[in-house]
Amino acid sequence: MAIRAVDGHLQMAMLNYESELRPAEDFPKGTGKVTARNLQLAKDLIRSWSEEEFAFSDYKNRYRNRLVEPIDAKVEGNDVVETSESEDEPAVINLMDALKRSMKSTGKKPGGRTTAKRATSTRRMTKPRKRKSKAS
């Protein structure tokens, strides 16, 4: 998020590209009064969250550019050819096959039971006793 003063306005932007920002003239100037306390709070917040100069023009909207390129080509009368993505798709792993390979490497049969006996308790399970509440 970026907060900056532009032509007498406080402008706040969140993950916007330069082409998505509207000029300050598009917004009416406020006529309300600001208390000294609120003004100081705003200044403190802005100062504590501020960084070096930030230029929206340094960031390009690659998604929008990829979307607009074939549209512009079609408008100009060119044929649009779909191309495959340059990014490799992640390999899909079949979990059952991976489990079977893992079981083969350990020498155990899938679905088999272990030979260790389960420890049994000799203590009988009972319901917890209710405590008597103290009178106040």
DSSP file with accessible surface (Angstrom, degrees, kcal/mol):
  #  RESIDUE AA STRUCTURE BP1 BP2  ACC     N-H-->O    O-->H-N    N-H-->O    O-->H-N    TCO  KAPPA ALPHA  PHI   PSI    X-CA   Y-CA   Z-CA
    1    1 A M              0   0  143      0, 0.0     2,-0.4     0, 0.0    13,-0.2   0.000 360.0 360.0 360.0 139.0    0.0    0.0    0.0
    2    2 A A  E     -A   13   0A  23     11,-3.3    11,-3.1     2,-0.0     2,-0.5  -0.981 360.0-171.8-123.4 131.7    1.3    3.4   -0.8
    3    3 A I  E     +A   12   0A  68     -2,-0.4     2,-0.3     9,-0.2     9,-0.2  -0.993  20.6 157.0-120.2 127.0    0.0    6.7    0.8
    4    4 A R  E     -A   11   0A  98      7,-2.8     7,-3.8    -2,-0.5     2,-0.5  -0.986  43.4-110.6-148.7 155.4    1.3    9.9   -0.7
    5    5 A A  E     +A   10   0A  86     -2,-0.3     2,-0.4     5,-0.2     5,-0.2  -0.784  37.0 176.6 -88.7 126.2    0.3   13.5   -1.0
    6    6 A V  E >   -A    9   0A  33      3,-2.8     3,-1.7    -2,-0.5    -2,-0.0  -0.966  65.2 -29.2-134.6 115.5   -0.8   14.5   -4.5
    7    7 A D  T 3  S-     0   0  102     -2,-0.4     3,-0.1     1,-0.3    -1,-0.1   0.874 126.9 -42.5  48.2  48.1   -2.1   18.0   -5.3
    8    8 A G  T 3  S+     0   0   74      1,-0.3     2,-0.3    21,-0.0    -1,-0.3   0.572 120.7 103.2  81.5   5.8   -3.5   18.6   -1.9
    9    9 A H  E <  S-A    6   0A  38     -3,-1.7    -3,-2.8    20,-0.1     2,-0.7  -0.883  71.7-126.1-116.8 154.6   -5.0   15.1   -1.5
   10   10 A L  E     -A    5   0A 115     -2,-0.3     2,-0.5    -5,-0.2    -5,-0.2  -0.894  32.8-162.1 -95.8 116.2   -3.9   12.1    0.4
   11   11 A Q  E     -A    4   0A  26     -7,-3.8    -7,-2.8    -2,-0.7     2,-0.5  -0.893   8.3-169.8-108.4 128.8   -3.8    9.3   -2.2
   12   12 A M  E     -A    3   0A 125     -2,-0.5     2,-0.4    -9,-0.2    -9,-0.2  -0.968   7.2-179.4-118.7 128.8   -3.7    5.7   -1.1
   13   13 A A  E     -A    2   0A   5    -11,-3.1   -11,-3.3    -2,-0.5     2,-0.5  -0.982  12.6-161.3-131.1 143.3   -3.0    2.9   -3.6
   14   14 A M  S    S-     0   0  120     -2,-0.4    -2,-0.0   -13,-0.2   -11,-0.0  -0.956  72.3 -32.8-129.5 110.8   -2.8   -0.8   -3.1
   15   15 A L  S    S+     0   0  159     -2,-0.5     2,-0.3     1,-0.2    -1,-0.1   0.882  92.5 151.0  49.3  49.8   -1.0   -3.0   -5.7
   16   16 A N        -     0   0   59      2,-0.0     2,-0.2     3,-0.0    -1,-0.2  -0.823  41.8-133.5-108.9 151.9   -1.9   -0.7   -8.6
   17   17 A Y    >>  -     0   0   76     -2,-0.3     3,-2.0     1,-0.1     4,-0.6  -0.622  34.5-103.4 -94.6 161.8   -0.1   -0.1  -11.8
   18   18 A E  G >4 S+     0   0  113     38,-0.6     3,-1.4    41,-0.5    39,-0.1   0.879 120.8  57.4 -54.7 -38.5    0.5    3.4  -13.1
   19   19 A S  G 34 S+     0   0   88      1,-0.3    -1,-0.3    37,-0.1    38,-0.0   0.698 102.9  55.8 -68.5 -16.8   -2.3    3.0  -15.7
   20   20 A E  G <4 S+     0   0   90     -3,-2.0     2,-0.3     2,-0.1    -1,-0.3   0.548  86.3  98.3 -92.0  -8.5   -4.8    2.2  -13.0
   21   21 A L    <<  -     0   0   36     -3,-1.4    -8,-0.0    -4,-0.6    -3,-0.0  -0.603  64.3-143.0 -84.4 141.3   -4.2    5.4  -11.0
   22   22 A R        -     0   0  133     -2,-0.3    -2,-0.1     1,-0.1     5,-0.0  -0.784  25.2-105.2-100.9 146.1   -6.6    8.3  -11.4
   23   23 A P    >   -     0   0   66      0, 0.0     3,-1.9     0, 0.0     4,-0.2  -0.309  27.8-115.5 -68.0 153.5   -5.4   11.9  -11.3
   24   24 A A  G >  S+     0   0    4      1,-0.3     3,-1.9     2,-0.2   -18,-0.0   0.797 111.0  70.6 -60.8 -27.4   -6.1   13.9   -8.2
   25   25 A E  G 3  S+     0   0  139      1,-0.3    -1,-0.3     3,-0.0     4,-0.1   0.739  85.8  68.6 -63.9 -20.6   -8.4   16.3  -10.2
   26   26 A D  G <  S+     0   0   88     -3,-1.9    -1,-0.3     2,-0.1    -2,-0.2   0.635  92.9  70.2 -72.2 -12.3  -10.9   13.4  -10.4
   27   27 A F  S <  S-     0   0   88     -3,-1.9     2,-0.1    -4,-0.2     3,-0.0  -0.873  86.2-119.3-110.7 138.2  -11.6   13.7   -6.7
   28   28 A P        -     0   0  116      0, 0.0     2,-0.3     0, 0.0    -2,-0.1  -0.416  33.1-110.0 -71.8 147.5  -13.5   16.5   -5.0
   29   29 A K        -     0   0  141      1,-0.1     2,-0.1    -2,-0.1   -20,-0.1  -0.583  36.3-111.4 -76.4 140.6  -11.6   18.4   -2.4
   30   30 A G        -     0   0   75     -2,-0.3    -1,-0.1     1,-0.1    -3,-0.0  -0.393  23.2-168.1 -71.9 147.2  -12.8   17.9    1.2
   31   31 A T        +     0   0  143     -2,-0.1    -1,-0.1     2,-0.1    -2,-0.0   0.411  52.8 110.1-112.4  -2.0  -14.5   20.7    3.0
   32   32 A G  S    S-     0   0   65      1,-0.1     2,-0.4     0, 0.0    -2,-0.0  -0.253  70.5-112.7 -73.6 160.2  -14.4   19.1    6.4
   33   33 A K        -     0   0  208     -2,-0.0     2,-0.5     0, 0.0    -1,-0.1  -0.750  22.3-147.6 -94.3 143.0  -12.2   20.3    9.3
   34   34 A V        -     0   0  102     -2,-0.4     2,-0.1     4,-0.0     0, 0.0  -0.935  14.8-131.4-111.5 128.5   -9.3   18.2   10.5
   35   35 A T     >  -     0   0   79     -2,-0.5     4,-2.4     1,-0.1     5,-0.2  -0.388  21.5-116.8 -74.9 157.0   -8.4   18.4   14.2
   36   36 A A  H  > S+     0   0   85      1,-0.2     4,-2.5     2,-0.2     5,-0.2   0.879 116.1  54.3 -60.9 -35.7   -4.8   18.9   15.1
   37   37 A R  H  > S+     0   0  211      2,-0.2     4,-2.3     1,-0.2    -1,-0.2   0.925 109.7  45.4 -66.1 -45.3   -4.8   15.5   16.8
   38   38 A N  H  > S+     0   0   92      2,-0.2     4,-2.5     1,-0.2    -2,-0.2   0.882 112.4  52.0 -66.4 -36.9   -6.1   13.7   13.7
   39   39 A L  H  X S+     0   0   87     -4,-2.4     4,-2.4     2,-0.2    -2,-0.2   0.930 110.8  47.1 -64.6 -43.1   -3.6   15.5   11.5
   40   40 A Q  H  X S+     0   0   92     -4,-2.5     4,-2.6     2,-0.2    -2,-0.2   0.901 111.0  52.2 -65.4 -39.5   -0.7   14.5   13.8
   41   41 A L  H  X S+     0   0   96     -4,-2.3     4,-2.6     2,-0.2     5,-0.2   0.932 110.1  48.5 -61.3 -45.0   -2.0   10.9   13.9
   42   42 A A  H  X S+     0   0   36     -4,-2.5     4,-2.5     1,-0.2     5,-0.2   0.932 112.1  48.9 -61.8 -43.4   -2.1   10.8   10.0
   43   43 A K  H  X S+     0   0   96     -4,-2.4     4,-2.7     1,-0.2    -1,-0.2   0.920 111.7  49.1 -63.2 -43.0    1.4   12.3    9.8
   44   44 A D  H  X S+     0   0   70     -4,-2.6     4,-2.5     2,-0.2    -1,-0.2   0.909 112.1  48.3 -63.7 -43.9    2.8    9.7   12.3
   45   45 A L  H  X S+     0   0   90     -4,-2.6     4,-1.6     2,-0.2    -2,-0.2   0.936 113.8  46.2 -62.0 -46.0    1.2    6.8   10.5
   46   46 A I  H  X S+     0   0   46     -4,-2.5     4,-0.8    -5,-0.2    -2,-0.2   0.935 113.7  48.9 -64.1 -43.0    2.5    7.9    7.1
   47   47 A R  H >< S+     0   0  156     -4,-2.7     3,-0.6    -5,-0.2    -1,-0.2   0.919 111.3  49.4 -64.2 -41.0    6.0    8.6    8.5
   48   48 A S  H 3< S+     0   0   83     -4,-2.5    -1,-0.2     1,-0.2    -2,-0.2   0.800 118.1  39.2 -72.3 -25.4    6.2    5.2   10.3
   49   49 A W  H 3< S+     0   0  203     -4,-1.6    -1,-0.2    -3,-0.2    -2,-0.2   0.405  92.6 115.3-102.5   1.8    5.1    3.3    7.1
   50   50 A S    <<  +     0   0   69     -4,-0.8     2,-0.2    -3,-0.6     3,-0.1  -0.400  37.8 178.6 -77.9 149.4    7.0    5.3    4.6
   51   51 A E        -     0   0  181      1,-0.4     3,-0.1    -2,-0.1    -2,-0.0  -0.623  43.2 -55.0-126.5-168.2    9.9    4.0    2.5
   52   52 A E  S    S-     0   0  177     -2,-0.2    -1,-0.4     1,-0.2     0, 0.0  -0.021  86.3 -54.8 -61.2 175.2   12.1    5.4   -0.2
   53   53 A E        -     0   0  189     -3,-0.1     2,-0.5     1,-0.1    -1,-0.2  -0.246  58.6-151.9 -53.5 136.9   10.5    7.1   -3.2
   54   54 A F        -     0   0   94     -3,-0.1     2,-0.6     3,-0.0     3,-0.1  -0.968   8.2-164.3-119.1 126.4    8.2    4.7   -4.9
   55   55 A A    >   -     0   0   37     -2,-0.5     3,-1.5     1,-0.1     4,-0.2  -0.941  10.8-162.2-114.7 116.4    7.5    5.0   -8.6
   56   56 A F  G >  S+     0   0   15     -2,-0.6     3,-1.6     1,-0.3   -38,-0.6   0.811  89.9  67.3 -63.3 -28.8    4.5    3.2  -10.0
   57   57 A S  G 3  S+     0   0   46      1,-0.3    -1,-0.3   -40,-0.1   -40,-0.0   0.662  84.4  72.4 -70.3 -12.4    5.9    3.4  -13.5
   58   58 A D  G <  S+     0   0  117     -3,-1.5     2,-0.5     2,-0.0    -1,-0.3   0.662  91.2  68.7 -73.0 -14.7    8.7    1.0  -12.5
   59   59 A Y  S <  S-     0   0  134     -3,-1.6   -41,-0.5    -4,-0.2     2,-0.4  -0.904  70.4-156.1-113.3 131.8    6.3   -1.9  -12.5
   60   60 A K        -     0   0  135     -2,-0.5     2,-1.5   -43,-0.1     3,-0.2  -0.855  20.0-127.9-108.4 140.7    4.6   -3.2  -15.6
   61   61 A N     >  +     0   0   22     -2,-0.4     4,-2.2     1,-0.2     5,-0.2  -0.655  31.3 176.1 -86.4  87.7    1.3   -5.1  -15.7
   62   62 A R  H  > S+     0   0  185     -2,-1.5     4,-2.5     1,-0.2     5,-0.2   0.856  75.3  56.2 -65.5 -35.7    2.5   -8.2  -17.6
   63   63 A Y  H  > S+     0   0  147      2,-0.2     4,-1.8     1,-0.2    -1,-0.2   0.958 109.9  44.4 -60.9 -49.4   -0.9   -9.9  -17.3
   64   64 A R  H  > S+     0   0  121      1,-0.2     4,-2.7     2,-0.2     5,-0.2   0.912 112.4  52.7 -63.4 -40.9   -2.7   -7.0  -18.9
   65   65 A N  H  X S+     0   0   72     -4,-2.2     4,-2.1     1,-0.2    -1,-0.2   0.917 109.8  47.8 -62.0 -42.4   -0.1   -6.7  -21.6
   66   66 A R  H  < S+     0   0  133     -4,-2.5    -1,-0.2     1,-0.2    -2,-0.2   0.833 114.4  48.5 -66.2 -31.7   -0.4  -10.4  -22.5
   67   67 A L  H  X S+     0   0   86     -4,-1.8     4,-0.8    -5,-0.2    -2,-0.2   0.898 114.0  44.0 -74.4 -39.2   -4.2  -10.0  -22.6
   68   68 A V  H  X S+     0   0   34     -4,-2.7     4,-3.1     1,-0.2     5,-0.3   0.828  98.7  72.2 -79.2 -30.7   -4.2   -6.8  -24.8
   69   69 A E  H  X S+     0   0  127     -4,-2.1     4,-2.3     1,-0.2     5,-0.2   0.931 101.8  40.2 -55.2 -53.2   -1.6   -8.0  -27.3
   70   70 A P  H  > S+     0   0   53      0, 0.0     4,-2.3     0, 0.0    -1,-0.2   0.874 114.8  54.3 -67.5 -29.7   -3.8  -10.6  -29.1
   71   71 A I  H  X S+     0   0   94     -4,-0.8     4,-2.4     2,-0.2    -2,-0.2   0.948 110.4  45.5 -65.6 -46.6   -6.8   -8.3  -28.9
   72   72 A D  H  X S+     0   0   81     -4,-3.1     4,-2.1     1,-0.2    -1,-0.2   0.904 111.9  52.5 -62.6 -39.3   -4.9   -5.4  -30.6
   73   73 A A  H  <>S+     0   0   26     -4,-2.3     5,-2.5    -5,-0.3     4,-0.3   0.912 110.2  47.9 -63.5 -40.7   -3.5   -7.9  -33.2
   74   74 A K  H ><5S+     0   0  131     -4,-2.3     3,-1.3     1,-0.2    -2,-0.2   0.904 109.4  52.9 -67.1 -39.5   -7.1   -9.1  -34.0
   75   75 A V  H 3<5S+     0   0  118     -4,-2.4    -1,-0.2     1,-0.3    -2,-0.2   0.886 106.3  53.8 -63.6 -36.1   -8.3   -5.5  -34.3
   76   76 A E  T 3<5S-     0   0  143     -4,-2.1    -1,-0.3    -5,-0.2    -2,-0.2   0.522 124.1-106.4 -76.9  -4.9   -5.5   -4.7  -36.8
   77   77 A G  T < 5S+     0   0   61     -3,-1.3    -3,-0.2     1,-0.3     2,-0.2   0.538  73.8 138.6  94.7   6.6   -6.7   -7.7  -38.9
   78   78 A N      < -     0   0   84     -5,-2.5    -1,-0.3    -6,-0.2     2,-0.3  -0.518  59.0-106.8 -82.7 153.0   -3.9  -10.1  -38.0
   79   79 A D        -     0   0  143     -2,-0.2     2,-0.6     1,-0.0    -1,-0.1  -0.608  29.9-139.5 -76.8 138.0   -4.5  -13.7  -37.3
   80   80 A V        -     0   0   70     -2,-0.3     2,-0.5    -6,-0.0    -1,-0.0  -0.883  16.9-167.1-103.3 124.3   -4.1  -14.7  -33.7
   81   81 A V        -     0   0  115     -2,-0.6     2,-0.3     0, 0.0    -2,-0.0  -0.947  20.5-126.8-114.2 128.5   -2.4  -17.9  -33.0
   82   82 A E        -     0   0  186     -2,-0.5     2,-0.3     1,-0.0    -2,-0.0  -0.551  27.4-161.3 -73.8 131.7   -2.5  -19.5  -29.5
   83   83 A T        -     0   0  113     -2,-0.3     2,-0.1     1,-0.0     3,-0.1  -0.827  21.4-106.3-111.6 155.0    1.0  -20.3  -28.2
   84   84 A S        -     0   0  110     -2,-0.3     2,-0.1     1,-0.1    -1,-0.0  -0.460  43.9 -95.4 -77.3 152.3    1.8  -22.6  -25.4
   85   85 A E        -     0   0  127      1,-0.1    -1,-0.1    -2,-0.1     4,-0.1  -0.372  22.9-139.7 -64.9 143.2    2.9  -21.2  -22.1
   86   86 A S  S    S+     0   0  114      2,-0.1     2,-0.3    -2,-0.1    -1,-0.1   0.754  79.7  89.6 -77.2 -22.4    6.6  -20.9  -21.6
   87   87 A E  S    S-     0   0  149      1,-0.1     2,-0.2     0, 0.0    -2,-0.1  -0.555  83.6-120.5 -77.7 136.0    6.4  -22.0  -18.0
   88   88 A D        -     0   0  152     -2,-0.3    -2,-0.1     1,-0.1    -1,-0.1  -0.546  25.8-118.3 -74.4 139.5    6.7  -25.8  -17.5
   89   89 A E        -     0   0  174     -2,-0.2    -1,-0.1    -4,-0.1     3,-0.1  -0.541  35.3-104.7 -74.4 141.9    3.7  -27.4  -15.8
   90   90 A P        -     0   0  110      0, 0.0     2,-0.2     0, 0.0    -1,-0.1  -0.376  40.8 -99.7 -66.6 147.3    4.5  -29.0  -12.5
   91   91 A A        -     0   0   93      1,-0.1     2,-0.5    -3,-0.1    -3,-0.0  -0.465  33.8-129.9 -68.3 135.0    4.7  -32.8  -12.5
   92   92 A V        -     0   0  144     -2,-0.2     2,-0.5    -3,-0.1    -1,-0.1  -0.758  20.7-151.3 -88.8 128.8    1.6  -34.4  -11.2
   93   93 A I        -     0   0  117     -2,-0.5     2,-0.8     4,-0.0     3,-0.1  -0.880   8.2-141.6-105.4 127.7    2.3  -37.0   -8.6
   94   94 A N     >  -     0   0   91     -2,-0.5     4,-2.2     1,-0.2     5,-0.2  -0.789  13.0-157.2 -84.9 112.7    0.0  -40.0   -8.1
   95   95 A L  H  > S+     0   0  139     -2,-0.8     4,-2.4     1,-0.2    -1,-0.2   0.863  88.4  53.9 -63.7 -36.4    0.0  -40.4   -4.3
   96   96 A M  H  > S+     0   0  109      2,-0.2     4,-2.6     1,-0.2    -1,-0.2   0.927 109.6  47.7 -66.6 -41.1   -1.1  -44.1   -4.4
   97   97 A D  H  > S+     0   0   73      1,-0.2     4,-2.5     2,-0.2     5,-0.2   0.918 112.0  50.3 -64.5 -41.0    1.8  -45.0   -6.8
   98   98 A A  H  X S+     0   0   32     -4,-2.2     4,-2.2     2,-0.2    -2,-0.2   0.908 110.9  49.4 -63.6 -39.0    4.2  -43.1   -4.6
   99   99 A L  H  X S+     0   0   91     -4,-2.4     4,-2.6     2,-0.2    -2,-0.2   0.930 110.4  50.1 -65.7 -43.6    2.9  -44.9   -1.5
  100  100 A K  H  X S+     0   0  103     -4,-2.6     4,-2.3     2,-0.2    -2,-0.2   0.918 111.1  48.9 -62.3 -42.4    3.3  -48.3   -3.2
  101  101 A R  H  X S+     0   0  153     -4,-2.5     4,-2.1     1,-0.2    -1,-0.2   0.911 111.4  50.5 -63.0 -39.1    6.9  -47.5   -4.2
  102  102 A S  H  X S+     0   0   59     -4,-2.2     4,-1.3    -5,-0.2    -2,-0.2   0.917 110.2  48.8 -64.9 -41.9    7.6  -46.4   -0.7
  103  103 A M  H  X>S+     0   0   41     -4,-2.6     5,-1.5     1,-0.2     4,-1.0   0.889 109.8  52.4 -66.7 -37.7    6.2  -49.6    0.8
  104  104 A K  H  <5S+     0   0  171     -4,-2.3     3,-0.5     1,-0.2    -1,-0.2   0.907 106.8  53.2 -63.8 -39.0    8.2  -51.7   -1.7
  105  105 A S  H  <5S+     0   0   97     -4,-2.1    -1,-0.2     1,-0.2    -2,-0.2   0.805 112.3  44.2 -69.8 -25.3   11.4  -50.0   -0.7
  106  106 A T  H  <5S-     0   0   83     -4,-1.3    -1,-0.2    -3,-0.2    -2,-0.2   0.581 110.6-121.6 -92.4 -11.3   10.8  -50.8    3.0
  107  107 A G  T  <5 +     0   0   67     -4,-1.0     2,-0.3    -3,-0.5    -3,-0.2   0.581  68.2 130.1  84.9   8.4    9.8  -54.4    2.3
  108  108 A K      < -     0   0  133     -5,-1.5    -1,-0.3    -6,-0.2    -2,-0.2  -0.683  58.5-120.3 -95.5 151.3    6.3  -54.0    3.9
  109  109 A K    >   -     0   0  174     -2,-0.3     3,-1.9     4,-0.1     2,-0.1  -0.715  33.5-106.4 -87.4 138.1    3.1  -55.1    2.2
  110  110 A P  T 3  S+     0   0   89      0, 0.0     3,-0.1     0, 0.0    -1,-0.1  -0.398 105.2  13.5 -61.8 134.6    0.5  -52.4    1.6
  111  111 A G  T 3  S+     0   0   84      1,-0.2     2,-0.1    -2,-0.1    -2,-0.0   0.457  96.5 137.2  80.9  -0.1   -2.4  -52.8    4.0
  112  112 A G    <   -     0   0   53     -3,-1.9     2,-0.3     1,-0.1    -1,-0.2  -0.348  50.3-123.8 -77.0 160.6   -0.5  -55.2    6.2
  113  113 A R        -     0   0  235     -3,-0.1     2,-0.1    -2,-0.1    -4,-0.1  -0.758  21.5-113.4-103.4 152.7   -0.6  -55.1    9.9
  114  114 A T        -     0   0  112     -2,-0.3    -1,-0.0     1,-0.1     0, 0.0  -0.439  17.6-132.1 -77.8 159.1    2.4  -54.8   12.2
  115  115 A T  S    S+     0   0  146     -2,-0.1     2,-0.1     2,-0.1    -1,-0.1   0.613  72.3 108.9 -89.9 -11.6    3.3  -57.7   14.5
  116  116 A A  S    S-     0   0   79      1,-0.1     2,-0.3     0, 0.0    -2,-0.1  -0.428  70.9-124.3 -68.1 137.2    3.7  -55.6   17.6
  117  117 A K        -     0   0  201     -2,-0.1     2,-0.3     1,-0.1    -1,-0.1  -0.594  22.9-113.9 -82.2 146.1    0.9  -56.2   20.1
  118  118 A R        -     0   0  228     -2,-0.3     2,-0.2     1,-0.1    -1,-0.1  -0.564  31.6-114.1 -77.9 135.5   -1.0  -53.2   21.3
  119  119 A A        -     0   0  100     -2,-0.3     2,-0.4     1,-0.0    -1,-0.1  -0.525  32.9-151.9 -70.1 133.0   -0.6  -52.4   25.0
  120  120 A T        -     0   0  128     -2,-0.2     2,-0.4    -3,-0.0    -1,-0.0  -0.857   7.8-129.5-109.9 146.9   -3.8  -52.9   26.9
  121  121 A S        -     0   0   94     -2,-0.4     0, 0.0     1,-0.1     0, 0.0  -0.731   7.1-160.2 -93.9 138.2   -4.8  -51.1   30.0
  122  122 A T        +     0   0  149     -2,-0.4     2,-0.3     2,-0.1    -1,-0.1   0.594  67.2  98.6 -89.3 -11.8   -6.0  -53.1   33.0
  123  123 A R  S    S-     0   0  193      1,-0.1     2,-0.3    -3,-0.0    -2,-0.1  -0.582  77.4-124.9 -79.5 136.7   -7.6  -50.0   34.4
  124  124 A R        -     0   0  213     -2,-0.3     2,-0.4     1,-0.1    -2,-0.1  -0.621  21.4-120.6 -83.5 135.4  -11.4  -49.8   33.8
  125  125 A M        +     0   0  160     -2,-0.3     2,-0.3     0, 0.0    -1,-0.1  -0.609  38.7 176.6 -77.0 129.4  -12.6  -46.6   32.1
  126  126 A T        -     0   0  112     -2,-0.4     3,-0.1     3,-0.0     0, 0.0  -0.901  35.7 -94.8-128.5 162.1  -15.2  -44.8   34.2
  127  127 A K        -     0   0  186     -2,-0.3     2,-0.0     1,-0.1     0, 0.0  -0.479  50.0-101.5 -72.0 145.1  -17.0  -41.5   33.8
  128  128 A P        -     0   0  120      0, 0.0     2,-0.2     0, 0.0    -1,-0.1  -0.390  40.7-110.8 -66.7 144.3  -15.4  -38.5   35.5
  129  129 A R        -     0   0  234      1,-0.1     2,-0.3    -3,-0.1    -3,-0.0  -0.525  27.0-119.6 -76.0 142.9  -17.0  -37.6   38.8
  130  130 A K        -     0   0  201     -2,-0.2     2,-0.3     1,-0.0    -1,-0.1  -0.649  26.2-129.7 -81.1 136.4  -18.9  -34.4   39.0
  131  131 A R        -     0   0  238     -2,-0.3     2,-0.4     1,-0.0    -1,-0.0  -0.650  18.6-118.2 -85.4 143.6  -17.6  -31.9   41.5
  132  132 A K        -     0   0  199     -2,-0.3     2,-0.2     1,-0.1    -1,-0.0  -0.637  30.7-125.1 -78.5 133.0  -19.9  -30.3   44.0
  133  133 A S        -     0   0  118     -2,-0.4     2,-0.3     1,-0.1    -1,-0.1  -0.572  22.2-118.6 -81.3 142.9  -20.0  -26.6   43.6
  134  134 A K        -     0   0  197     -2,-0.2     2,-0.3     1,-0.1    -1,-0.1  -0.594  26.0-118.5 -79.0 140.7  -19.3  -24.5   46.6
  135  135 A A              0   0  104     -2,-0.3    -1,-0.1     1,-0.1     0, 0.0  -0.570 360.0 360.0 -76.9 137.5  -22.0  -22.2   47.9
  136  136 A S              0   0  173     -2,-0.3    -1,-0.1     0, 0.0     0, 0.0  -0.459 360.0 360.0 -95.3 360.0  -21.1  -18.5   47.7
